[in-house]
Amino acid sequence: MENGITKYRMYMTKKHQNWTMGEKDALLPYLDGEDDEILEYAIINKDFAIILKNDMTYDIKNTRQEAIDFISYIYRNYSICQNFDDKCYISREDTTLKFMTSAEAQENGVYDYVHVPRGQYYIAKYGKIFAIGSTEQEMQQKMYEHYRAKYTFAY
């Protein structure tokens, strides 16, 4: 007990998230190859969330909300949006600038634009569009590929 907060010791395999609050050695049969390992964590309660990086254990957060906040912070520079507007020519640099036609965009001095039909999704990093697609899941996958890591969590 530390500062009135009880902490537990938890052990987890890196690759497959096999875990125990018992003995570390109990996980030895679950190790999968030379690059797998048993990680040790201190947790406040048993309602923890497991942060995964590329589907392998990365960290443990004490609550689901902490996990959501952690992942949101990692991807803070990305935004996934759906175009609900009939204006489907969107400025790559300023996504608030939308036009009905490419000619209209050019008339307004915008030459770097992306055609995003109504209902389609686009993803931007630092506000600059770099990909479009038909589903939010597809955009998330493109974000993971662009970031070169997929962070998720298990609760």
C-alpha positions in Angstrom: 0.0 0.0 0.0 1.5 3.3 -1.1 -0.1 6.7 -0.4 -3.4 4.9 0.4 -3.5 3.3 -3.0 -3.1 -0.5 -3.2 -1.0 -1.6 -6.1 -0.9 -5.0 -7.7 1.9 -6.7 -9.6 0.9 -8.0 -12.9 2.9 -10.0 -15.4 2.1 -10.2 -19.1 3.5 -11.7 -22.2 4.4 -9.2 -24.9 3.1 -11.0 -27.9 -0.2 -12.5 -26.9 -1.2 -10.6 -23.7 -1.4 -13.8 -21.5 -1.3 -12.4 -18.0 -1.3 -13.3 -14.3 -1.3 -11.5 -11.0 0.4 -14.6 -9.6 3.9 -15.9 -10.3 5.9 -14.6 -13.2 7.2 -18.1 -14.0 3.6 -19.3 -14.6 3.8 -17.5 -18.0 6.9 -19.2 -19.2 4.9 -21.9 -21.2 3.1 -19.0 -23.1 6.3 -17.4 -24.5 6.3 -17.4 -28.2 9.8 -17.4 -29.6 13.0 -15.6 -28.7 11.6 -12.1 -29.2 8.7 -12.6 -26.8 9.2 -11.6 -23.1 7.3 -11.3 -19.9 6.6 -7.7 -18.9 6.0 -6.6 -15.3 3.5 -3.8 -14.3 2.3 -2.2 -11.2 -1.5 -1.5 -11.3 -3.8 0.3 -9.0 -6.9 -1.9 -9.5 -8.0 -4.9 -11.6 -9.9 -2.7 -14.1 -6.9 -1.9 -16.2 -6.5 -1.4 -19.9 -3.7 -2.9 -22.0 -2.1 -0.6 -24.6 -1.1 -2.5 -27.7 1.5 -1.3 -30.3 1.2 -3.3 -33.5 -0.8 -5.9 -31.6 1.8 -6.5 -28.9 1.8 -5.4 -25.3 3.2 -1.9 -25.0 2.0 -0.5 -21.7 -0.7 -0.8 -19.1 -3.1 2.0 -18.0 -5.1 1.9 -14.8 -8.4 2.9 -16.5 -10.0 2.7 -19.9 -10.1 6.5 -20.1 -6.4 6.7 -19.5 -5.9 4.3 -22.5 -8.2 6.4 -24.7 -6.4 9.6 -23.7 -2.9 8.1 -24.3 -3.9 6.9 -27.8 -5.6 10.2 -28.6 -2.4 12.0 -27.6 -0.3 9.8 -29.9 -2.6 10.5 -32.9 -3.3 14.1 -32.0 -2.0 15.4 -35.3 -4.4 13.3 -37.4 -8.0 13.9 -38.2 -10.4 11.6 -40.0 -13.4 13.4 -41.5 -16.4 12.5 -43.6 -17.5 14.9 -46.3 -21.2 15.6 -45.8 -21.2 18.6 -48.1 -22.1 18.7 -51.8 -18.9 20.7 -52.3 -16.5 17.9 -53.1 -13.3 19.8 -54.1 -11.5 20.4 -50.8 -8.3 22.4 -50.4 -5.5 20.1 -49.4 -4.0 22.8 -47.1 -7.2 24.2 -45.6 -10.0 21.7 -45.3 -12.5 24.5 -44.5 -12.2 25.7 -48.2 -14.6 23.6 -50.3 -15.8 24.1 -53.8 -18.4 22.6 -56.2 -16.0 22.3 -59.1 -12.3 22.4 -59.7 -12.8 25.5 -61.8 -14.4 27.2 -58.8 -11.4 26.2 -56.7 -9.0 27.7 -59.2 -11.0 30.9 -59.5 -10.5 31.3 -55.8 -6.7 30.8 -56.0 -6.8 27.2 -54.8 -4.8 24.8 -57.0 -3.9 22.1 -54.5 -7.2 20.4 -53.8 -8.5 16.9 -53.4 -11.7 15.5 -54.9 -13.7 13.9 -52.0 -17.2 12.9 -53.1 -20.1 13.3 -50.7 -20.1 10.5 -48.1 -16.4 9.7 -48.6 -13.8 10.0 -45.8 -10.5 11.9 -45.8 -7.6 11.9 -43.4 -5.4 14.9 -42.7 -2.2 15.3 -40.7 -1.5 18.8 -39.3 -4.6 19.8 -41.3 -3.2 18.7 -44.7 -5.2 15.9 -46.5 -3.1 13.0 -47.5 -5.6 10.2 -48.3 -9.3 9.6 -49.1 -11.3 6.4 -48.8 -14.8 5.0 -48.4 -14.8 3.9 -44.8 -13.6 5.2 -41.5 -11.8 1.8 -40.8 -9.9 2.3 -44.1 -8.8 5.7 -43.0 -7.7 4.4 -39.6 -5.6 1.8 -41.4 -4.0 4.5 -43.5 -3.3 6.5 -40.4 -1.6 3.5 -38.8 0.5 2.9 -41.9 1.4 6.6 -42.1 2.4 6.7 -38.5 4.1 3.3 -38.9 2.5 2.0 -35.7 -0.9 0.8 -34.7 -1.9 1.7 -31.2 -5.0 0.1 -29.8 -6.2 -1.0 -26.3 -7.9 -4.0 -24.8 -10.0 -3.5 -21.7 
